[in-house]
Amino acid sequence: MRRLSVVDAMLLGAVLLWALNVTVTKYMFEHGWLPLAYASIRYFVAIAIFWVYTWWRERSFRIARADWKYVGIAAATIFVNQICFVYALEFAHASTVSLLFGTCPMFVGLISIAFRQAEVHRSFWIGASLTFLGVALIAASAGGGLVSGWKGDLLAIMLAVTWAGYTVAIAPLMRSYSPYRISAVVLALGWVPLVLVSIPQLGRQEFDFSGRVWLGFAYAVIGPLFLTNILWFTAVDRVGAARASIFNNMQPFFGVLFALLILSESIHGLEIVGGVFIFAGIAYERVWQRPRAGVAELEGPA
């Protein structure tokens, strides 16, 4: 049996950080943070870190004029993505959000196909059918009295769609710029409309949190927003996107596990079956697809 290498540990660490982020964010909302206030302040701190780190590393934030259309699309999708992220967790269980976010690779494929950036193979449509059957089962479980209801499920699906759109939008940028420069510029532009819609909640937000809540907030900034970029893209640069994608498939499992252990959430039978179908669909498509060159998707809900 092959031992876990340093690169494997980096990929697994990034996946664990992303998976835990869903549970931590849900915990933040249960202990006093307002969703939009949390999102805007968290992103402001993360942007500051990215700008300092990128300047130290590259001494430039320059993006060629021809590439600004991709920057604009990416910024718009990350703005909508953050709205979906915080309100999906406001209305849904963290475990449900984690399961439904597992559909993201299929939405990446669908968007790439729509913009003619990928070839269509029968394995993709089979995998997509299994995945969306899983989504339907999870949605059906919400109708049986699950706390999330249709609103939380719909926002969780939109979370996956917008993150997939962000992934496709930054793919051309990744050929010319580092993930740090892209994050510094795109997150800053996406933050502007985010803070504008957050103004009412920022005015009502109180900050008399416990040390545990502030520790969770620090984690939510440094772990899934900053450290994962270093771990993930360093590892992808060494082993390639195909191997890295294998670790992505484990993220929904760990997301559910953290929610069950930390938040004491419960998971219903239909959700379990739906999660199995989602995992089976992603696994089938990735096992049978042809190897693809390019950048691995950044798959964590940030």
C-alpha positions as CSV (number, residue, x, y, z in Angstrom):
1,M,0.0,0.0,0.0
2,R,1.4,3.4,-1.0
3,R,2.1,5.7,1.9
4,L,0.5,9.1,2.2
5,S,2.9,11.6,0.6
6,V,3.5,15.2,1.5
7,V,1.5,16.2,-1.6
8,D,-1.4,13.9,-0.7
9,A,-1.4,15.4,2.8
10,M,-1.6,18.9,1.3
11,L,-4.5,17.9,-0.9
12,L,-6.3,16.2,2.0
13,G,-5.6,19.2,4.2
14,A,-7.2,21.6,1.7
15,V,-10.3,19.4,1.4
16,L,-10.6,19.1,5.2
17,L,-10.3,22.9,5.6
18,W,-13.0,23.5,3.0
19,A,-15.3,20.8,4.4
20,L,-15.0,22.2,8.0
21,N,-15.8,25.7,6.7
22,V,-19.4,24.8,6.2
23,T,-19.9,23.6,9.8
24,V,-17.9,26.6,11.2
25,T,-20.0,29.1,9.3
26,K,-23.2,27.5,10.5
27,Y,-21.9,27.7,14.0
28,M,-21.1,31.4,13.5
29,F,-24.8,32.1,12.6
30,E,-26.0,30.1,15.6
31,H,-23.9,32.3,17.9
32,G,-24.8,35.8,16.8
33,W,-23.3,36.6,13.4
34,L,-25.7,38.1,10.8
35,P,-25.1,36.4,7.4
36,L,-24.2,39.3,5.3
37,A,-22.2,41.1,8.0
38,Y,-20.2,37.9,8.5
39,A,-19.6,37.5,4.7
40,S,-18.5,41.1,4.1
41,I,-16.2,41.4,7.1
42,R,-14.7,38.0,6.5
43,Y,-14.0,38.8,2.9
44,F,-12.5,42.2,3.8
45,V,-10.0,40.6,6.1
46,A,-9.2,37.8,3.6
47,I,-8.6,40.4,0.9
48,A,-6.2,42.3,3.1
49,I,-4.2,39.1,3.7
50,F,-4.2,38.3,-0.1
51,W,-3.0,41.7,-1.0
52,V,-0.2,41.7,1.5
53,Y,0.9,38.2,0.5
54,T,0.6,38.7,-3.2
55,W,2.6,41.9,-3.1
56,W,5.3,40.2,-1.0
57,R,5.4,37.3,-3.4
58,E,5.0,39.0,-6.8
59,R,5.2,42.8,-6.4
60,S,2.4,43.2,-8.9
61,F,-1.4,43.0,-9.3
62,R,-1.3,43.6,-13.0
63,I,-4.0,41.9,-15.2
64,A,-3.9,42.4,-18.9
65,R,-6.7,44.4,-20.4
66,A,-7.9,41.5,-22.5
67,D,-8.4,39.4,-19.4
68,W,-10.6,41.8,-17.4
69,K,-13.7,40.3,-18.9
70,Y,-12.9,37.1,-17.1
71,V,-12.1,39.0,-13.9
72,G,-15.5,40.8,-14.1
73,I,-17.4,37.5,-14.6
74,A,-15.5,35.8,-11.8
75,A,-16.1,38.8,-9.5
76,A,-19.9,38.8,-10.2
77,T,-20.1,35.0,-9.6
78,I,-18.2,35.2,-6.4
79,F,-20.5,37.9,-5.2
80,V,-23.6,35.9,-5.9
81,N,-21.9,32.8,-4.5
82,Q,-21.4,34.4,-1.2
83,I,-25.0,35.4,-0.9
84,C,-26.0,31.8,-1.7
85,F,-23.4,30.4,0.8
86,V,-24.5,32.4,3.8
87,Y,-28.2,32.1,3.3
88,A,-28.1,28.4,2.3
89,L,-26.5,27.9,5.8
90,E,-29.0,30.3,7.4
91,F,-31.9,28.1,6.1
92,A,-30.3,24.7,5.8
93,H,-28.4,22.1,7.8
94,A,-24.7,22.2,7.2
95,S,-24.9,18.5,6.3
96,T,-27.5,19.2,3.6
97,V,-25.4,22.1,2.1
98,S,-22.3,19.8,2.1
99,L,-24.2,17.1,0.2
100,L,-25.7,19.4,-2.4
101,F,-22.4,21.2,-2.9
102,G,-21.1,17.8,-4.1
103,T,-22.9,18.5,-7.4
104,C,-20.4,21.3,-8.3
105,P,-18.2,19.2,-10.6
106,M,-21.3,18.3,-12.7
107,F,-22.2,22.0,-13.0
108,V,-18.6,22.8,-14.0
109,G,-19.1,20.2,-16.8
110,L,-22.4,21.6,-17.9
111,I,-21.2,25.2,-18.0
112,S,-18.1,24.2,-19.9
113,I,-20.2,22.3,-22.4
114,A,-22.5,25.3,-22.7
115,F,-19.6,27.5,-23.6
116,R,-18.0,24.8,-25.8
117,Q,-15.0,24.4,-23.6
118,A,-15.4,20.7,-23.2
119,E,-16.4,17.6,-25.2
120,V,-19.6,15.7,-24.3
121,H,-19.1,12.0,-23.6
122,R,-21.8,9.5,-22.7
123,S,-20.1,9.0,-19.3
124,F,-20.8,12.6,-18.4
125,W,-24.5,12.4,-19.0
126,I,-24.8,9.1,-17.1
127,G,-22.9,10.7,-14.2
128,A,-25.0,13.8,-14.3
129,S,-28.2,11.8,-14.3
130,L,-27.1,9.9,-11.1
131,T,-26.0,13.2,-9.5
132,F,-29.2,15.0,-10.1
133,L,-31.2,12.0,-9.0
134,G,-29.4,12.4,-5.7
135,V,-30.3,16.1,-5.6
136,A,-34.0,15.1,-6.1
137,L,-33.9,12.6,-3.2
138,I,-32.4,15.2,-0.9
139,A,-35.0,17.8,-1.9
140,A,-37.7,15.1,-1.3
141,S,-36.4,14.6,2.2
142,A,-36.8,18.3,2.9
143,G,-40.5,18.0,2.1
144,G,-40.7,15.5,4.9
145,G,-40.0,18.1,7.5
146,L,-36.2,18.7,7.3
147,V,-35.3,22.1,8.7
148,S,-33.8,23.3,5.5
149,G,-36.9,23.1,3.4
150,W,-37.0,24.0,-0.3
151,K,-35.4,27.4,0.3
152,G,-32.2,26.1,1.8
153,D,-31.9,23.3,-0.8
154,L,-32.4,25.7,-3.7
155,L,-29.8,28.1,-2.3
156,A,-27.4,25.2,-1.7
157,I,-27.8,24.2,-5.4
158,M,-27.2,27.7,-6.5
159,L,-24.1,27.8,-4.3
160,A,-22.8,24.9,-6.4
161,V,-23.8,26.5,-9.7
162,T,-22.2,29.8,-8.9
163,W,-19.0,28.2,-7.6
164,A,-18.9,26.2,-10.9
165,G,-19.3,29.4,-12.8
166,Y,-16.4,31.0,-10.8
167,T,-14.3,27.9,-11.6
168,V,-14.9,28.2,-15.3
169,A,-14.4,31.9,-15.3
170,I,-11.0,31.8,-13.7
171,A,-9.7,28.9,-15.8
172,P,-8.4,31.2,-18.6
173,L,-6.8,33.5,-15.9
174,M,-5.0,30.5,-14.3
175,R,-2.9,30.1,-17.5
176,S,-1.3,33.5,-17.0
177,Y,-1.5,34.5,-13.4
178,S,-1.0,33.0,-10.0
179,P,-4.0,32.0,-7.9
180,Y,-2.9,34.6,-5.3
181,R,-3.1,37.5,-7.8
182,I,-6.4,36.3,-9.1
183,S,-7.8,36.0,-5.6
184,A,-6.5,39.4,-4.6
185,V,-8.1,41.1,-7.6
186,V,-11.3,39.1,-8.0
187,L,-12.2,39.0,-4.3
188,A,-11.7,42.7,-4.0
189,L,-14.0,43.5,-6.9
190,G,-16.6,41.0,-5.7
191,W,-16.5,42.4,-2.2
192,V,-17.7,45.9,-3.4
193,P,-21.3,44.9,-4.2
194,L,-21.2,42.5,-1.2
195,V,-20.5,45.2,1.3
196,L,-23.1,47.5,-0.3
197,V,-25.9,44.9,0.2
198,S,-24.5,44.2,3.7
199,I,-24.8,47.8,5.0
200,P,-28.1,47.2,6.9
201,Q,-26.8,44.1,8.7
202,L,-23.5,45.7,9.4
203,G,-25.3,48.5,11.2
204,R,-27.2,46.0,13.4
205,Q,-24.3,43.6,14.0
206,E,-23.1,43.3,17.6
207,F,-19.6,42.0,18.3
208,D,-19.7,40.8,21.9
209,F,-18.8,37.2,20.9
210,S,-17.1,34.6,23.0
211,G,-13.5,33.6,22.3
212,R,-14.6,30.4,20.6
213,V,-16.7,32.4,18.1
214,W,-13.8,34.7,17.3
215,L,-11.5,31.7,16.9
216,G,-14.0,30.2,14.5
217,F,-14.1,33.5,12.6
218,A,-10.3,33.5,12.3
219,Y,-10.3,30.0,11.0
220,A,-13.0,30.9,8.4
221,V,-10.7,33.6,7.1
222,I,-7.3,32.0,7.2
223,G,-8.2,28.3,6.6
224,P,-10.7,28.0,3.7
225,L,-9.9,31.3,2.0
226,F,-6.2,31.7,2.3
227,L,-4.3,28.6,3.4
228,T,-6.2,26.3,1.0
229,N,-4.9,28.3,-2.0
230,I,-1.4,27.6,-0.9
231,L,-1.9,23.9,-0.2
232,W,-4.1,23.1,-3.2
233,F,-2.3,24.9,-6.0
234,T,1.1,23.9,-4.8
235,A,0.0,20.3,-4.8
236,V,-1.8,20.6,-8.2
237,D,1.4,22.0,-9.6
238,R,3.3,18.9,-8.5
239,V,0.9,16.1,-9.3
240,G,-1.6,17.5,-11.8
241,A,-5.3,18.1,-11.8
242,A,-6.4,14.5,-12.4
243,R,-5.0,13.2,-9.2
244,A,-6.1,16.2,-7.2
245,S,-9.7,15.7,-8.4
246,I,-9.8,12.4,-6.6
247,F,-9.5,14.2,-3.2
248,N,-12.3,16.6,-4.2
249,N,-14.8,13.7,-4.1
250,M,-14.2,13.3,-0.4
251,Q,-15.3,16.8,0.5
252,P,-19.1,16.2,0.9
253,F,-18.4,13.2,3.1
254,F,-16.2,15.2,5.5
255,G,-18.6,18.1,5.4
256,V,-21.4,15.8,6.6
257,L,-19.1,14.2,9.2
258,F,-18.1,17.5,10.7
259,A,-21.7,18.7,10.8
260,L,-22.8,15.5,12.6
261,L,-19.9,15.6,15.1
262,I,-19.7,19.3,15.9
263,L,-23.3,20.6,15.4
264,S,-25.0,17.3,16.4
265,E,-27.1,17.5,13.3
266,S,-29.1,14.5,12.1
267,I,-29.3,13.1,8.6
268,H,-32.3,11.4,7.1
269,G,-32.4,8.2,5.1
270,L,-33.3,9.9,1.8
271,E,-30.4,12.3,2.3
272,I,-28.0,9.4,2.7
273,V,-29.3,7.7,-0.4
274,G,-29.1,11.1,-2.3
275,G,-25.6,11.6,-1.2
276,V,-24.6,8.2,-2.4
277,F,-26.1,8.9,-5.8
278,I,-24.3,12.3,-6.0
279,F,-21.0,10.6,-5.1
280,A,-21.6,7.7,-7.5
281,G,-22.4,10.2,-10.4
282,I,-19.2,12.2,-9.8
283,A,-17.1,9.0,-9.4
284,Y,-18.5,7.4,-12.5
285,E,-17.9,10.4,-14.7
286,R,-14.4,10.9,-13.4
287,V,-13.4,7.3,-13.7
288,W,-14.6,7.0,-17.3
289,Q,-13.8,10.4,-18.7
290,R,-10.6,11.0,-20.7
291,P,-7.7,12.7,-18.9
292,R,-8.1,16.4,-19.2
293,A,-5.3,19.0,-19.1
294,G,-5.7,22.2,-17.2
295,V,-6.3,23.6,-13.8
296,A,-8.1,21.5,-11.2
297,E,-11.3,23.1,-9.9
298,L,-11.1,25.0,-6.7
299,E,-13.9,23.2,-5.1
300,G,-14.4,24.5,-1.6
301,P,-17.4,26.6,-0.6
302,A,-15.5,29.7,0.5
